[in-house]
C-alpha cells in the first residue's frame, strides 16, 4: 500500500514536501515515482528514483526545483517541491513498481497512492 500526504495551498515561490508511506512488502528492489494530473490533462511524470537512490530522473519542468528522496527507516519517499509555480497545481500521486530501471510512464507502475492536491496561487 502507498499513502500519499502533504499537499496543500501555497503561494507561488513557496515550498511543500509530499510524503509517500509504503507498507506491506520489502522495497529494496522497487522504484518509486511521483506523477501529477492537472484538471483536464493526462497524468504526467514528475520524478522517480530507485529505492537505493542510484538512479534518479526528473521531468524537465521540475528539474532543479523538486527533489525526490527516501527515508529508509520509515519506508517513506518524499518529494520536496521548491519555487512552486501556478502551473505545478495538480493532484500528485506516488507510485511504485518492482523493476530495476525507473520508468516515466504510468503503465509501468503497479501500485498507486490515493493522490494529494497541490494548489499554487499566483
C-alpha positions in Angstrom: 0.0 0.0 0.0 1.0 3.6 -0.7 -0.3 6.5 1.3 0.4 10.0 -0.1 0.1 13.1 2.0 1.5 16.7 2.4 -0.4 18.6 -0.3 -2.0 21.9 0.3 -2.3 25.5 -0.8 0.8 27.6 -1.2 1.7 30.9 -2.9 3.9 31.0 -5.9 7.6 30.7 -4.9 6.7 28.7 -1.8 7.6 25.1 -0.9 5.8 21.9 0.0 7.0 18.4 0.9 4.9 15.4 -0.2 5.3 12.1 1.6 4.6 8.6 0.3 4.5 6.0 3.1 4.9 2.4 1.8 3.8 -0.7 3.6 3.2 -4.4 3.0 6.3 -5.6 1.3 10.1 -5.3 1.0 11.0 -2.4 -1.2 14.7 -2.9 -1.8 14.1 -3.9 -5.5 11.4 -1.3 -6.2 11.3 2.1 -7.9 9.2 4.9 -6.6 7.8 7.7 -8.7 5.7 10.8 -8.4 3.2 11.8 -11.1 0.7 14.6 -11.3 -2.6 15.3 -13.0 -4.0 18.7 -13.6 -7.7 19.3 -14.4 -8.4 18.3 -18.0 -4.9 16.9 -18.6 -3.3 13.5 -18.6 -1.3 12.2 -15.7 2.3 13.1 -16.2 5.7 12.0 -14.9 7.4 14.2 -12.3 10.2 12.3 -10.6 11.4 8.8 -10.0 14.2 7.0 -8.0 15.3 3.5 -7.3 15.0 2.5 -3.6 18.8 2.6 -3.3 18.9 6.0 -5.0 21.5 5.1 -7.6 19.1 6.2 -10.4 17.0 9.3 -10.2 15.2 11.1 -13.0 13.1 14.3 -13.2 10.8 15.9 -15.7 12.4 18.9 -17.3 9.6 21.1 -15.9 10.6 20.4 -12.3 14.4 19.8 -12.6 16.3 22.0 -10.2 13.2 22.8 -8.2 12.0 19.3 -7.0 13.9 16.6 -5.2 12.9 13.0 -4.6 14.3 11.3 -1.6 13.8 8.4 0.7 13.8 7.7 4.5 14.6 4.0 4.8 13.6 3.7 8.5 10.1 5.0 7.7 9.7 3.3 4.3 8.8 6.7 3.0 9.6 8.5 -0.2 9.4 12.3 -0.3 9.0 14.9 -3.0 10.4 18.3 -1.9 9.0 21.0 -4.1 10.6 24.4 -4.0 10.0 27.5 -6.1 6.5 26.4 -6.8 4.6 27.9 -9.8 0.9 28.0 -10.5 1.4 25.5 -13.3 2.5 23.0 -10.7 -1.1 22.9 -9.5 -2.3 19.3 -9.7 -3.2 16.2 -7.8 0.1 14.4 -7.1 0.3 10.6 -7.0 3.1 8.4 -5.8 3.6 5.1 -7.5 5.8 2.0 -7.1 6.8 -1.0 -9.1 9.2 -3.9 -8.8 11.6 -3.1 -11.6 15.3 -2.3 -12.0 15.1 0.6 -14.4 12.9 3.5 -13.3 10.0 4.2 -15.6 8.5 7.5 -16.6 5.2 6.2 -17.9 2.1 5.5 -15.9 1.5 2.0 -17.3 4.9 1.0 -15.9 3.7 1.2 -12.3 1.6 -1.4 -10.5 1.0 0.3 -7.1 -0.5 3.8 -6.7 -1.3 6.0 -3.8 -4.6 7.9 -3.5 -3.3 11.3 -4.6 -2.8 14.6 -2.7 -3.9 18.0 -4.0 -1.3 20.7 -4.5 -2.6 24.2 -5.3 -0.2 27.1 -6.1 -1.7 30.5 -6.1 -0.2 33.4 -8.2 
